[in-house]
Amino acid sequence: MWQQINLHFGFQALWSPAFIIATIVIAVLYFWATGKGRHRFVDSEPVPLYKKILFVFGLFFFYIGYGGPLYLVGHLMFSIHMGQMIVSLLFVPPLIILGTPKWLLKSLILKIPFKRFFKLFTQPLIAVALFNVMFSFYHIPAMFDYLMVHKIAHDSFQTVLFISAILMWWTIIAPVPEWNRISELQRVGLIFLDGLLLTPACALIIFAGNALYETFTNPVAWATALSLCLPGTQTVSPDLIEQFMLLPLIEDQRLGGVLMKVAQEVLYGSFLIYVFMQWVRRERSEESEMQMELEREVQKKLAHASK
C-alpha cells in the first residue's frame, strides 16, 4: 500500500514541509524557554530530561497526526482515520502537557488574552462534556461527510476538537496542582465518566449493520475529500478507491471503532494509575509534614518543661 501511496502522492502532500518547519520552530522555542531563556520566566526551575523527552514525543505525534502521512492516509480508509484521531487526541495532548514544566504553563496561560474562557472550560465536567460532544458530533455520518468535503469547516472543527482534547486532558492530569479544583478521587471518577461518554460513539461505529459514511462508500465523495488534502489544484481520480480499500467497508469501519475504544481504555487505564500514584505521594507528603509538625511541638514542650 505504501508503494501505491508514494506513486500517487508527492512529498509535499505526504510530508507537509510547512508543517515540518512549524513543528521545528515550536521545538526550538521550547528548548530556549527551558534552557537559556529560562531566567525570563517567574519561578523557573531546571527541567528534567524526561519532561523534555515527553514534549518531543508530543510534538512528533502532533506532526504525524496533522502534518505527516497519517493525516493524508487517514482520508483513504476509516480505520486509518481513527488511528489519526487516536494519535492526535489521545497521545498528543497528555504528552505536551506532561512535557511542559509547571512554571512555563503558568506563564503562558496567565498571558493569554482569554484566561476567563480557559478558566471556564477547564472546569472538569464542562471540559469532559465538551470533548466527548465534539468527538461524537464529528462522527455523526451526515456531519462527518459534510466536513470531509468542506476544507475550511473541517480544519476549523479539527482545531476546536484538538483544543477541547487539551482542556479535557488538563483536568485529568492537573499539571498545576494549586489550580486543581478536584481531589484525586474525583479525578478517578472523571476518567471513568470520560470513558463512558465516549462509548456511544464507538458503539455506533462498531455495531452498525452497514457502512455509515458516504466519504468512504461513494468514490466521488472519497476523491473530493482526499483532493482537499493535496497542494494546489491536484486532484484524485475516484477510480483509485478500489486500490486503497484493503478491507470490506463494514469491516474497516468496525476496526476503526474497536481501535478507538481499545486505545481509549488502555490510555485512560494508564492515567488511572498515574492519578493513584499522585494520590499516594500526596498522602505520604501530608503524613510526613504532620509527623514533622508533631515532632516540633514535642520538642517545644520538652524545651519549655526543661526551663
N, C-alpha and C positions, 0 to 999 in steps of 0.2 A: 504493500500500500504506500509506503514511504517513497518508493521509486516513482509511483504514479503522481504523488503529490509534488515531488520535485520537478517532474516532467511538465505539469500543467500550471504550476505557480512559481513565480520568480522569488529571488532573495528578498526583495523589498516587501512582497506580500507576506512571506513566511516569517521574516525576522524583524520587520519594522525598525529600520535603523534609527528613526527619530525617537522611538521608544527606548532603544538601547542608550542613546545619548541622555535622555531624560533620567533614566534609571541610574546611570553613572553619575550624573550631576547630584542626584539625591544622596548617593553613597558618599561622594566627596564632601558634601555639606555635613553629613552625619559624622564622618570621621574628623572633620575640622572642629565641629561643635563638641565632640567628646575627646578631642586632643588639644591642639594648640589654642583653639578658641574657647576652651572650657572656662577660662577665668572671666569671660564676659557674662556668664550666667550665675544667678544667685544660688548660693548653697551647693555649687557644683562639687562633685567628687569624682575620683578616678572610676572609670567604667570597667567592670570585669570583662575578661576576654569572652566568656560565654555569652554575655549580652550582645557583644559586637557580632559574634557568630550567628546568634538568633536573628539579629537585624539583617545581616547579609542574606541569610536564607529567606527571610521575609521578602526582601527586595527581589531576590532571584525568582521566587514563586510569583511575585507581583508581575514581573516581566513576562514570565512564561504564561500566566493566565490571561494577561491583557495585551501583550505586545508580541509574544513569541508564537511559535507554530500552533500551540494548543488552542489559541483563540480562533485562528482560521480553521483548523481541523475540527473544532467544535461545531462548525456550521455544516460539516459533512454528515455526521451521524449524531443522533440524540444522546447515545451513551457517552460519546466523547464530549458533548456539550455539558453533560452532568459532571464529567471529570474536570472540566474547566470551572464549573461552579464550586466544586469541592476545593480545588486549589485556591481560587480567588476569594471565597467567602469563609472557608473553614481553616485554611492554612495561613494565609497572608495576615489577616488582622491580628491574631494572637501572637504571631512571631514578631510583627512590627511593634506591638505594644510591649511585649516582654523584653524585646531588644533595646528599647528606648529607656534610658535612665529616668528615674522619677523626677529629678530636678529639671531635666530637659522637657519632659512632658508638661510640668507645671509652668515653665517659662513660656512654652509655645501656646498653651491653652489660655493663659492669662492675657496674652497679647492678641488673640484672635478677636475680630470685631463682633462675633456672635456668641459671646460667652453665655448669655442668658439662654440661648437656644441649646447650647451644649449642656448646660445645667438641667434644662427641662428634659431633653431627650436621653440623658443618661440616668434618669430615674428608672430603676430596674424593670418594672412592669411595662413602662412605655417603650423602653429600648427593646425588650424581648418581643413585645407585640408588634412593634414597627417592623423589625427584621422579618418575622415569620409571615406577617401580612404581605409585605413586599415580595418575599420569595414565592409565596403561594399565588399571589396575584399575577406574578410574572409567568407562572406555568399554567394558568388557565388557557386552554387551547386558543380561544379567539384572541386573547391579549398577546400570547406568545407569537402567533402567526402575524399579527399586526406589527409588533415591534421588530421582528426579524426582517421585515421588508421596508422599514422606515428608519433610516440610519440615525437621524437626529434624535428621534424619540427613543430608539434603542440605546444609544450612547448615554442619553440623559437618565434613562431608567436604570441602566447598569451603574452609573455613578452614584445615584441615590441609594441603590441596593448595597453597594460597597460601603458607603458611609453608614448605612443602618447596621451593617455587619460589624463595623468598627465600634459603634455605640453599644451593640449587644455584647461584644466580647469585653468591652471596657467594664461593664457591670459585673461580668463573671470573674475577670482577672483582678479587678480593683487595684490597678498599678500605683495609685496614690492613696495609701491607707487612710490618711487623715480626711480625704474627701469621700471615703466609702460610707454609704448610708445604711448598709445592712450587715448583719452578722454572717459568720461562716455558714451557720445552719440555714439561714435564709438564702444564701448563695447556692447551697446544695439544692434547695427546693427550686431555685431559679433555673438551674441546669436541667432538672427533671421536667420543669414546665416547658423549657425551650425545646427539648426533645419531643415532648408530647404535641406541641403546636406544629412541629414540622411533619408529624406523621401523616395527617390527612393528605397533604400534597403528594407525599411519596406513595401513599396507598392508592391514590387516584391513578398515578402513573403505572404502578406495578400491577394492579388488578383490573385495569381497563380491558374490556373484551376486544378492543380494536385499536389501531394506531390513531392517536389523538391529534397529531399536529400536521397540518397541511404543508408546513415548511419541509417536512421530510417525506410526505406522500405525493405531493404534486411536484413534478420535475421543474415546472416553470417557477414556482414559488421557491423551491430549493436553489435554483440557479440565480434567482434575483437576490436572495438573502446572501448567498456566497459572493456574488459580484460586488456587493456593498462593502466587502472586506478588502477588496483589491484596490490598488492605487490607480489613480487616473480614471480613464474610461474603459479599463479592461473588464471584460465580461466572461461569463462561463456558459457553456452550452448545456441545456437541460439534459442532453443525451448522456452526459458524464455521470449522472446519478447512479446508473447501474454499475459503474466501475467502483464506486466508493461505498455502496451499501453492502457491507460484508455479512450482515445478519438480516434475517427477515425483520420487517419494520416493527412488528409487535414484540419480538424478542429483543431487539435493540432498545426499544422503549422501556421494557421491563428491566433490562440490565442497567439502564441509566438510573431508574428509581431505586433499585437494590444497591447500587454503588453509593448513591447519596445517603441512603438510610444507614448502611453499614459504616461508612466513613463518619457520619454524624455520631453514631453510637460509640464508636471507638474513641473519637476525639473528645466527646463530652465525658466519657468514662475516664479518660486521662485527666481531664480537668477536675473531675470529682476528687481524684487522688491529690491533685495539686491543691485544691481548696482545703481538703482534710489535713494535708501537711502544714499549710499555713495556720490552720486552727490549732494543731498540736504545738507548733512553735510559739504561737501567741500565748497559749495557756501556760507553757513552760516558762516563758519570759515573765508573765504576770506572777507565777508562783515564785520565781527567783526574786523578783522585786519585793514581793510580800515578805519572803524569808529574810532578805537583807534589811528591810524596814523593821521587822521584828527584832532582829539581832541588834540593830542600832538602838531601839527602845530599851532592850535589856541592858545594853552597855551603859546607857544614860542612867538607868535606875541604879545599877551597881555603883557607878561613879558617884551618884548623889548619896547613896547609902554609906559609902566609904568616908564621906565628909562628915 
